[in-house]
Amino acid sequence: MNDLQTLRAVLTPGDVPQDVVDRSRHRLRNRMLAGPRRRVRPLALGAGLVAAAAAAAVVVATLPGTPAPPPPQAVAPVVTGTEVLLAAATVAEKTPAGTGKYWHIKTTSDKEAYEYWYSADGHLWFRGAKSGGRVESLGVFPLRLAATEVTFDQLRTLPTEPAALRDWLVNAIAHSGARTSAGPFTAADRERELLLSMVSLVSTLPAPPAVRATAFRSIAAYPGVKDLGPVPGGHGFQLPGDYRLVIDPATGRINRTSMYVSADGAIYQVADPQGAQVSAAWTDSLPK
Protein backbone atom coordinates (compact mmCIF):
# COMPACT_ATOMS: atom_id res chain seq x y z
CA MET A 1 0.00 0.00 0.00
CA ASN A 2 1.42 3.39 -1.02
CA ASP A 3 0.79 6.75 0.64
CA LEU A 4 -2.16 7.67 -1.55
CA GLN A 5 -3.80 4.31 -0.90
CA THR A 6 -3.16 4.76 2.78
CA LEU A 7 -4.64 8.26 2.67
CA ARG A 8 -7.68 6.97 0.77
CA ALA A 9 -8.14 4.31 3.35
CA VAL A 10 -7.93 6.94 6.05
CA LEU A 11 -10.57 9.03 4.38
CA THR A 12 -12.80 5.98 3.68
CA PRO A 13 -15.19 5.16 6.50
CA GLY A 14 -14.41 1.91 8.11
CA ASP A 15 -12.63 0.40 10.94
CA VAL A 16 -8.94 1.40 10.26
CA PRO A 17 -6.55 1.09 13.11
CA GLN A 18 -5.56 4.44 14.59
CA ASP A 19 -1.86 3.72 14.41
CA VAL A 20 -2.12 3.32 10.63
CA VAL A 21 -3.83 6.66 10.33
CA ASP A 22 -1.15 8.36 12.41
CA ARG A 23 1.75 6.85 10.47
CA SER A 24 0.20 7.79 7.10
CA ARG A 25 -0.34 11.37 8.16
CA HIS A 26 3.20 11.59 9.46
CA ARG A 27 4.75 10.30 6.23
CA LEU A 28 2.62 12.64 4.07
CA ARG A 29 3.63 15.66 6.12
CA ASN A 30 7.31 14.74 5.87
CA ARG A 31 7.09 14.37 2.06
CA MET A 32 5.46 17.75 1.70
CA LEU A 33 8.02 19.46 3.87
CA ALA A 34 10.95 17.74 2.10
CA GLY A 35 10.07 19.07 -1.39
CA PRO A 36 12.70 20.46 -3.86
CA ARG A 37 14.67 23.48 -2.49
CA ARG A 38 15.92 26.52 -4.51
CA ARG A 39 19.57 27.41 -4.07
CA VAL A 40 20.44 31.13 -4.00
CA ARG A 41 23.73 32.11 -5.62
CA PRO A 42 25.45 34.70 -3.42
CA LEU A 43 27.13 36.57 -6.32
CA ALA A 44 23.91 36.97 -8.21
CA LEU A 45 22.21 38.24 -5.10
CA GLY A 46 25.05 40.70 -4.39
CA ALA A 47 25.00 42.06 -7.98
CA GLY A 48 21.30 42.56 -7.74
CA LEU A 49 21.61 44.53 -4.55
CA VAL A 50 24.36 46.75 -6.06
CA ALA A 51 22.22 47.42 -9.13
CA ALA A 52 19.24 48.24 -6.97
CA ALA A 53 21.33 50.62 -4.85
CA ALA A 54 22.69 52.36 -7.96
CA ALA A 55 19.19 52.76 -9.36
CA ALA A 56 18.02 54.21 -6.07
CA ALA A 57 20.91 56.69 -6.07
CA VAL A 58 19.99 57.88 -9.58
CA VAL A 59 16.39 58.37 -8.53
CA VAL A 60 17.43 60.36 -5.46
CA ALA A 61 19.88 62.48 -7.49
CA THR A 62 17.17 63.41 -9.98
CA LEU A 63 14.52 64.30 -7.43
CA PRO A 64 13.48 67.99 -7.60
CA GLY A 65 15.28 70.13 -5.04
CA THR A 66 18.21 67.75 -4.57
CA PRO A 67 21.39 69.92 -4.29
CA ALA A 68 24.03 69.25 -6.93
CA PRO A 69 27.45 68.16 -5.68
CA PRO A 70 29.85 71.14 -5.36
CA PRO A 71 32.25 71.63 -8.30
CA PRO A 72 35.94 70.98 -7.67
CA GLN A 73 37.71 74.06 -6.35
CA ALA A 74 40.26 75.62 -8.71
CA VAL A 75 43.71 76.09 -7.21
CA ALA A 76 45.15 79.54 -7.91
CA PRO A 77 48.57 79.33 -9.57
CA VAL A 78 51.52 80.67 -7.63
CA VAL A 79 53.02 83.64 -9.46
CA THR A 80 56.66 84.50 -8.74
CA GLY A 81 58.20 87.92 -8.84
CA THR A 82 60.32 86.96 -11.83
CA GLU A 83 57.17 85.97 -13.72
CA VAL A 84 55.58 89.34 -12.91
CA LEU A 85 58.62 91.25 -14.20
CA LEU A 86 58.77 89.18 -17.36
CA ALA A 87 55.03 89.65 -17.89
CA ALA A 88 55.50 93.42 -17.51
CA ALA A 89 58.29 93.24 -20.08
CA THR A 90 55.99 91.48 -22.55
CA VAL A 91 53.24 94.06 -22.05
CA ALA A 92 55.70 96.95 -22.36
CA GLU A 93 57.07 95.51 -25.58
CA LYS A 94 53.59 95.30 -27.13
CA THR A 95 52.46 98.74 -25.99
CA PRO A 96 52.68 101.30 -28.83
CA ALA A 97 55.01 104.21 -28.23
CA GLY A 98 53.13 107.40 -27.43
CA THR A 99 53.59 110.73 -29.14
CA GLY A 100 53.27 114.34 -28.10
CA LYS A 101 55.09 117.66 -27.74
CA TYR A 102 56.01 117.20 -24.08
CA TRP A 103 57.05 114.31 -21.89
CA HIS A 104 55.14 114.73 -18.61
CA ILE A 105 56.32 113.18 -15.31
CA LYS A 106 54.29 113.40 -12.11
CA THR A 107 55.23 112.08 -8.67
CA THR A 108 53.02 112.33 -5.60
CA SER A 109 54.31 111.61 -2.11
CA ASP A 110 53.51 112.86 1.38
CA LYS A 111 50.53 114.76 -0.06
CA GLU A 112 52.83 116.79 -2.34
CA ALA A 113 52.93 116.56 -6.12
CA TYR A 114 55.83 117.41 -8.42
CA GLU A 115 55.46 117.69 -12.17
CA TYR A 116 57.95 118.07 -15.00
CA TRP A 117 57.43 118.70 -18.70
CA TYR A 118 60.28 118.09 -21.15
CA SER A 119 60.19 119.22 -24.74
CA ALA A 120 62.09 117.31 -27.42
CA ASP A 121 64.63 120.15 -27.68
CA GLY A 122 65.53 119.81 -23.98
CA HIS A 123 63.51 122.61 -22.37
CA LEU A 124 62.05 121.87 -18.95
CA TRP A 125 58.99 123.20 -17.07
CA PHE A 126 58.27 122.49 -13.43
CA ARG A 127 55.35 122.74 -11.00
CA GLY A 128 55.45 121.93 -7.30
CA ALA A 129 55.72 123.33 -3.80
CA LYS A 130 58.81 125.37 -4.71
CA SER A 131 56.96 127.11 -7.53
CA GLY A 132 53.91 127.85 -5.43
CA GLY A 133 51.78 125.58 -7.60
CA ARG A 134 52.61 127.55 -10.77
CA VAL A 135 54.24 126.18 -13.92
CA GLU A 136 57.72 127.69 -14.30
CA SER A 137 60.22 127.38 -17.13
CA LEU A 138 63.64 126.18 -15.95
CA GLY A 139 65.45 126.50 -19.25
CA VAL A 140 67.37 123.67 -20.91
CA PHE A 141 67.81 120.52 -18.84
CA PRO A 142 68.89 117.03 -19.92
CA LEU A 143 66.97 113.89 -19.09
CA ARG A 144 68.44 111.81 -16.27
CA LEU A 145 68.88 108.07 -15.92
CA ALA A 146 70.33 108.47 -12.44
CA ALA A 147 73.62 110.31 -12.21
CA THR A 148 73.93 109.97 -15.98
CA GLU A 149 72.52 112.45 -18.50
CA VAL A 150 70.77 111.10 -21.57
CA THR A 151 69.14 112.69 -24.62
CA PHE A 152 65.91 111.79 -26.41
CA ASP A 153 67.96 110.51 -29.35
CA GLN A 154 70.12 108.32 -27.10
CA LEU A 155 67.01 106.80 -25.50
CA ARG A 156 65.64 105.85 -28.92
CA THR A 157 68.85 104.03 -29.83
CA LEU A 158 69.58 102.18 -26.57
CA PRO A 159 70.32 98.43 -26.90
CA THR A 160 67.37 96.05 -26.69
CA GLU A 161 69.35 93.06 -25.39
CA PRO A 162 69.93 92.85 -21.60
CA ALA A 163 73.69 92.30 -21.65
CA ALA A 164 74.23 95.04 -24.23
CA LEU A 165 72.02 97.47 -22.32
CA ARG A 166 73.93 96.77 -19.12
CA ASP A 167 77.26 97.39 -20.90
CA TRP A 168 75.98 100.69 -22.31
CA LEU A 169 74.83 101.88 -18.88
CA VAL A 170 78.04 100.78 -17.14
CA ASN A 171 80.09 102.70 -19.71
CA ALA A 172 77.88 105.79 -19.41
CA ILE A 173 78.15 105.77 -15.61
CA ALA A 174 81.93 105.32 -15.74
CA HIS A 175 82.27 108.37 -18.00
CA SER A 176 79.65 110.54 -16.31
CA GLY A 177 82.09 112.20 -13.93
CA ALA A 178 79.54 111.83 -11.15
CA ARG A 179 80.85 111.96 -7.60
CA THR A 180 79.56 111.52 -4.09
CA SER A 181 80.23 113.87 -1.19
CA ALA A 182 83.03 111.52 -0.17
CA GLY A 183 84.71 111.54 -3.57
CA PRO A 184 84.56 109.53 -6.82
CA PHE A 185 82.10 106.67 -7.24
CA THR A 186 83.04 103.37 -5.66
CA ALA A 187 82.13 100.02 -7.19
CA ALA A 188 79.06 99.93 -4.91
CA ASP A 189 78.04 103.43 -6.06
CA ARG A 190 78.31 102.42 -9.71
CA GLU A 191 76.24 99.29 -9.09
CA ARG A 192 73.56 101.37 -7.39
CA GLU A 193 73.51 103.83 -10.30
CA LEU A 194 73.15 100.93 -12.73
CA LEU A 195 70.10 99.57 -10.95
CA LEU A 196 68.47 102.99 -10.55
CA SER A 197 69.09 103.73 -14.22
CA MET A 198 67.13 100.59 -15.13
CA VAL A 199 64.33 101.72 -12.82
CA SER A 200 64.30 105.15 -14.49
CA LEU A 201 63.94 103.50 -17.91
CA VAL A 202 60.76 101.68 -16.84
CA SER A 203 59.26 104.47 -14.72
CA THR A 204 60.02 108.10 -15.63
CA LEU A 205 61.87 108.24 -18.96
CA PRO A 206 60.36 108.19 -22.49
CA ALA A 207 62.19 105.00 -23.44
CA PRO A 208 60.86 103.09 -26.48
CA PRO A 209 58.77 99.96 -25.77
CA ALA A 210 61.59 97.55 -26.66
CA VAL A 211 64.04 99.35 -24.35
CA ARG A 212 61.56 99.37 -21.46
CA ALA A 213 60.98 95.64 -21.97
CA THR A 214 64.73 95.03 -21.89
CA ALA A 215 65.08 97.04 -18.67
CA PHE A 216 62.31 94.97 -17.04
CA ARG A 217 64.11 91.76 -18.02
CA SER A 218 67.37 93.17 -16.65
CA ILE A 219 65.72 93.95 -13.31
CA ALA A 220 64.25 90.42 -13.24
CA ALA A 221 67.77 89.00 -13.57
CA TYR A 222 69.39 91.46 -11.16
CA PRO A 223 70.81 89.76 -8.02
CA GLY A 224 69.18 90.60 -4.72
CA VAL A 225 65.74 91.61 -6.02
CA LYS A 226 63.17 90.32 -3.50
CA ASP A 227 59.59 89.42 -4.28
CA LEU A 228 57.13 91.07 -1.82
CA GLY A 229 54.05 89.54 -3.43
CA PRO A 230 50.72 91.25 -4.15
CA VAL A 231 50.38 94.73 -2.61
CA PRO A 232 47.95 97.63 -3.19
CA GLY A 233 48.45 98.78 -6.78
CA GLY A 234 50.13 95.67 -8.12
CA HIS A 235 53.08 93.44 -7.19
CA GLY A 236 55.78 94.61 -4.78
CA PHE A 237 59.55 94.28 -5.01
CA GLN A 238 62.41 95.23 -2.75
CA LEU A 239 65.63 96.15 -4.53
CA PRO A 240 69.16 96.22 -3.14
CA GLY A 241 69.59 99.43 -1.17
CA ASP A 242 66.11 98.99 0.33
CA TYR A 243 64.38 100.60 -2.66
CA ARG A 244 60.84 99.43 -3.33
CA LEU A 245 58.76 99.20 -6.49
CA VAL A 246 55.12 98.36 -7.17
CA ILE A 247 54.55 97.08 -10.68
CA ASP A 248 51.25 96.53 -12.45
CA PRO A 249 51.96 93.56 -14.75
CA ALA A 250 48.71 94.17 -16.67
CA THR A 251 49.90 97.60 -17.89
CA GLY A 252 53.66 97.17 -17.65
CA ARG A 253 53.89 100.33 -15.55
CA ILE A 254 55.45 101.32 -12.23
CA ASN A 255 52.61 102.48 -9.97
CA ARG A 256 54.66 103.32 -6.90
CA THR A 257 58.32 103.69 -6.04
CA SER A 258 60.29 104.60 -2.94
CA MET A 259 62.81 106.49 -5.08
CA TYR A 260 62.86 108.66 -8.17
CA VAL A 261 65.40 110.84 -9.95
CA SER A 262 64.65 114.56 -10.13
CA ALA A 263 65.48 116.82 -13.07
CA ASP A 264 68.76 117.88 -11.46
CA GLY A 265 69.87 114.25 -10.98
CA ALA A 266 69.14 114.05 -7.26
CA ILE A 267 67.78 110.76 -5.98
CA TYR A 268 64.73 111.27 -3.82
CA GLN A 269 63.86 108.57 -1.31
CA VAL A 270 60.29 108.48 -0.01
CA ALA A 271 59.72 107.75 3.66
CA ASP A 272 56.14 106.52 3.10
CA PRO A 273 56.23 102.69 3.15
CA GLN A 274 53.79 102.71 0.22
CA GLY A 275 56.21 104.82 -1.83
CA ALA A 276 55.36 107.66 -4.18
CA GLN A 277 52.83 107.42 -6.95
CA VAL A 278 54.47 107.94 -10.30
CA SER A 279 53.14 108.41 -13.82
CA ALA A 280 54.76 109.46 -17.08
CA ALA A 281 53.27 109.98 -20.56
CA TRP A 282 53.32 112.21 -23.61
CA THR A 283 51.06 115.27 -23.82
CA ASP A 284 50.53 118.01 -26.40
CA SER A 285 50.06 120.97 -24.07
CA LEU A 286 51.36 122.68 -20.98
CA PRO A 287 48.88 123.60 -18.23
CA LYS A 288 48.13 127.33 -17.89
C-alpha positions as CSV (number, residue, x, y, z in Angstrom):
1,M,0.0,0.0,0.0
2,N,1.4,3.4,-1.0
3,D,0.8,6.8,0.6
4,L,-2.2,7.7,-1.5
5,Q,-3.8,4.3,-0.9
6,T,-3.2,4.8,2.8
7,L,-4.6,8.3,2.7
8,R,-7.7,7.0,0.8
9,A,-8.1,4.3,3.3
10,V,-7.9,6.9,6.1
11,L,-10.6,9.0,4.4
12,T,-12.8,6.0,3.7
13,P,-15.2,5.2,6.5
14,G,-14.4,1.9,8.1
15,D,-12.6,0.4,10.9
16,V,-8.9,1.4,10.3
17,P,-6.5,1.1,13.1
18,Q,-5.6,4.4,14.6
19,D,-1.9,3.7,14.4
20,V,-2.1,3.3,10.6
21,V,-3.8,6.7,10.3
22,D,-1.2,8.4,12.4
23,R,1.8,6.8,10.5
24,S,0.2,7.8,7.1
25,R,-0.3,11.4,8.2
26,H,3.2,11.6,9.5
27,R,4.8,10.3,6.2
28,L,2.6,12.6,4.1
29,R,3.6,15.7,6.1
30,N,7.3,14.7,5.9
31,R,7.1,14.4,2.1
32,M,5.5,17.8,1.7
33,L,8.0,19.5,3.9
34,A,10.9,17.7,2.1
35,G,10.1,19.1,-1.4
36,P,12.7,20.5,-3.9
37,R,14.7,23.5,-2.5
38,R,15.9,26.5,-4.5
39,R,19.6,27.4,-4.1
40,V,20.4,31.1,-4.0
41,R,23.7,32.1,-5.6
42,P,25.5,34.7,-3.4
43,L,27.1,36.6,-6.3
44,A,23.9,37.0,-8.2
45,L,22.2,38.2,-5.1
46,G,25.0,40.7,-4.4
47,A,25.0,42.1,-8.0
48,G,21.3,42.6,-7.7
49,L,21.6,44.5,-4.5
50,V,24.4,46.8,-6.1
51,A,22.2,47.4,-9.1
52,A,19.2,48.2,-7.0
53,A,21.3,50.6,-4.8
54,A,22.7,52.4,-8.0
55,A,19.2,52.8,-9.4
56,A,18.0,54.2,-6.1
57,A,20.9,56.7,-6.1
58,V,20.0,57.9,-9.6
59,V,16.4,58.4,-8.5
60,V,17.4,60.4,-5.5
61,A,19.9,62.5,-7.5
62,T,17.2,63.4,-10.0
63,L,14.5,64.3,-7.4
64,P,13.5,68.0,-7.6
65,G,15.3,70.1,-5.0
66,T,18.2,67.7,-4.6
67,P,21.4,69.9,-4.3
68,A,24.0,69.2,-6.9
69,P,27.5,68.2,-5.7
70,P,29.9,71.1,-5.4
71,P,32.3,71.6,-8.3
72,P,35.9,71.0,-7.7
73,Q,37.7,74.1,-6.4
74,A,40.3,75.6,-8.7
75,V,43.7,76.1,-7.2
76,A,45.1,79.5,-7.9
77,P,48.6,79.3,-9.6
78,V,51.5,80.7,-7.6
79,V,53.0,83.6,-9.5
80,T,56.7,84.5,-8.7
81,G,58.2,87.9,-8.8
82,T,60.3,87.0,-11.8
83,E,57.2,86.0,-13.7
84,V,55.6,89.3,-12.9
85,L,58.6,91.3,-14.2
86,L,58.8,89.2,-17.4
87,A,55.0,89.7,-17.9
88,A,55.5,93.4,-17.5
89,A,58.3,93.2,-20.1
90,T,56.0,91.5,-22.5
91,V,53.2,94.1,-22.1
92,A,55.7,96.9,-22.4
93,E,57.1,95.5,-25.6
94,K,53.6,95.3,-27.1
95,T,52.5,98.7,-26.0
96,P,52.7,101.3,-28.8
97,A,55.0,104.2,-28.2
98,G,53.1,107.4,-27.4
99,T,53.6,110.7,-29.1
100,G,53.3,114.3,-28.1
101,K,55.1,117.7,-27.7
102,Y,56.0,117.2,-24.1
103,W,57.1,114.3,-21.9
104,H,55.1,114.7,-18.6
105,I,56.3,113.2,-15.3
106,K,54.3,113.4,-12.1
107,T,55.2,112.1,-8.7
108,T,53.0,112.3,-5.6
109,S,54.3,111.6,-2.1
110,D,53.5,112.9,1.4
111,K,50.5,114.8,-0.1
112,E,52.8,116.8,-2.3
113,A,52.9,116.6,-6.1
114,Y,55.8,117.4,-8.4
115,E,55.5,117.7,-12.2
116,Y,58.0,118.1,-15.0
117,W,57.4,118.7,-18.7
118,Y,60.3,118.1,-21.1
119,S,60.2,119.2,-24.7
120,A,62.1,117.3,-27.4
121,D,64.6,120.1,-27.7
122,G,65.5,119.8,-24.0
123,H,63.5,122.6,-22.4
124,L,62.0,121.9,-18.9
125,W,59.0,123.2,-17.1
126,F,58.3,122.5,-13.4
127,R,55.3,122.7,-11.0
128,G,55.4,121.9,-7.3
129,A,55.7,123.3,-3.8
130,K,58.8,125.4,-4.7
131,S,57.0,127.1,-7.5
132,G,53.9,127.9,-5.4
133,G,51.8,125.6,-7.6
134,R,52.6,127.5,-10.8
135,V,54.2,126.2,-13.9
136,E,57.7,127.7,-14.3
137,S,60.2,127.4,-17.1
138,L,63.6,126.2,-16.0
139,G,65.5,126.5,-19.3
140,V,67.4,123.7,-20.9
141,F,67.8,120.5,-18.8
142,P,68.9,117.0,-19.9
143,L,67.0,113.9,-19.1
144,R,68.4,111.8,-16.3
145,L,68.9,108.1,-15.9
146,A,70.3,108.5,-12.4
147,A,73.6,110.3,-12.2
148,T,73.9,110.0,-16.0
149,E,72.5,112.4,-18.5
150,V,70.8,111.1,-21.6
151,T,69.1,112.7,-24.6
152,F,65.9,111.8,-26.4
153,D,68.0,110.5,-29.4
154,Q,70.1,108.3,-27.1
155,L,67.0,106.8,-25.5
156,R,65.6,105.9,-28.9
157,T,68.9,104.0,-29.8
158,L,69.6,102.2,-26.6
159,P,70.3,98.4,-26.9
160,T,67.4,96.0,-26.7
161,E,69.4,93.1,-25.4
162,P,69.9,92.9,-21.6
163,A,73.7,92.3,-21.7
164,A,74.2,95.0,-24.2
165,L,72.0,97.5,-22.3
166,R,73.9,96.8,-19.1
167,D,77.3,97.4,-20.9
168,W,76.0,100.7,-22.3
169,L,74.8,101.9,-18.9
170,V,78.0,100.8,-17.1
171,N,80.1,102.7,-19.7
172,A,77.9,105.8,-19.4
173,I,78.2,105.8,-15.6
174,A,81.9,105.3,-15.7
175,H,82.3,108.4,-18.0
176,S,79.7,110.5,-16.3
177,G,82.1,112.2,-13.9
178,A,79.5,111.8,-11.2
179,R,80.8,112.0,-7.6
180,T,79.6,111.5,-4.1
181,S,80.2,113.9,-1.2
182,A,83.0,111.5,-0.2
183,G,84.7,111.5,-3.6
184,P,84.6,109.5,-6.8
185,F,82.1,106.7,-7.2
186,T,83.0,103.4,-5.7
187,A,82.1,100.0,-7.2
188,A,79.1,99.9,-4.9
189,D,78.0,103.4,-6.1
190,R,78.3,102.4,-9.7
191,E,76.2,99.3,-9.1
192,R,73.6,101.4,-7.4
193,E,73.5,103.8,-10.3
194,L,73.2,100.9,-12.7
195,L,70.1,99.6,-10.9
196,L,68.5,103.0,-10.6
197,S,69.1,103.7,-14.2
198,M,67.1,100.6,-15.1
199,V,64.3,101.7,-12.8
200,S,64.3,105.1,-14.5
201,L,63.9,103.5,-17.9
202,V,60.8,101.7,-16.8
203,S,59.3,104.5,-14.7
204,T,60.0,108.1,-15.6
205,L,61.9,108.2,-19.0
206,P,60.4,108.2,-22.5
207,A,62.2,105.0,-23.4
208,P,60.9,103.1,-26.5
209,P,58.8,100.0,-25.8
210,A,61.6,97.5,-26.7
211,V,64.0,99.4,-24.4
212,R,61.6,99.4,-21.5
213,A,61.0,95.6,-22.0
214,T,64.7,95.0,-21.9
215,A,65.1,97.0,-18.7
216,F,62.3,95.0,-17.0
217,R,64.1,91.8,-18.0
218,S,67.4,93.2,-16.6
219,I,65.7,94.0,-13.3
220,A,64.2,90.4,-13.2
221,A,67.8,89.0,-13.6
222,Y,69.4,91.5,-11.2
223,P,70.8,89.8,-8.0
224,G,69.2,90.6,-4.7
225,V,65.7,91.6,-6.0
226,K,63.2,90.3,-3.5
227,D,59.6,89.4,-4.3
228,L,57.1,91.1,-1.8
229,G,54.0,89.5,-3.4
230,P,50.7,91.2,-4.2
231,V,50.4,94.7,-2.6
232,P,48.0,97.6,-3.2
233,G,48.4,98.8,-6.8
234,G,50.1,95.7,-8.1
235,H,53.1,93.4,-7.2
236,G,55.8,94.6,-4.8
237,F,59.5,94.3,-5.0
238,Q,62.4,95.2,-2.7
239,L,65.6,96.2,-4.5
240,P,69.2,96.2,-3.1
241,G,69.6,99.4,-1.2
242,D,66.1,99.0,0.3
243,Y,64.4,100.6,-2.7
244,R,60.8,99.4,-3.3
245,L,58.8,99.2,-6.5
246,V,55.1,98.4,-7.2
247,I,54.6,97.1,-10.7
248,D,51.3,96.5,-12.5
249,P,52.0,93.6,-14.8
250,A,48.7,94.2,-16.7
251,T,49.9,97.6,-17.9
252,G,53.7,97.2,-17.7
253,R,53.9,100.3,-15.5
254,I,55.4,101.3,-12.2
255,N,52.6,102.5,-10.0
256,R,54.7,103.3,-6.9
257,T,58.3,103.7,-6.0
258,S,60.3,104.6,-2.9
259,M,62.8,106.5,-5.1
260,Y,62.9,108.7,-8.2
261,V,65.4,110.8,-9.9
262,S,64.7,114.6,-10.1
263,A,65.5,116.8,-13.1
264,D,68.8,117.9,-11.5
265,G,69.9,114.3,-11.0
266,A,69.1,114.1,-7.3
267,I,67.8,110.8,-6.0
268,Y,64.7,111.3,-3.8
269,Q,63.9,108.6,-1.3
270,V,60.3,108.5,0.0
271,A,59.7,107.7,3.7
272,D,56.1,106.5,3.1
273,P,56.2,102.7,3.1
274,Q,53.8,102.7,0.2
275,G,56.2,104.8,-1.8
276,A,55.4,107.7,-4.2
277,Q,52.8,107.4,-7.0
278,V,54.5,107.9,-10.3
279,S,53.1,108.4,-13.8
280,A,54.8,109.5,-17.1
281,A,53.3,110.0,-20.6
282,W,53.3,112.2,-23.6
283,T,51.1,115.3,-23.8
284,D,50.5,118.0,-26.4
285,S,50.1,121.0,-24.1
286,L,51.4,122.7,-21.0
287,P,48.9,123.6,-18.2
288,K,48.1,127.3,-17.9
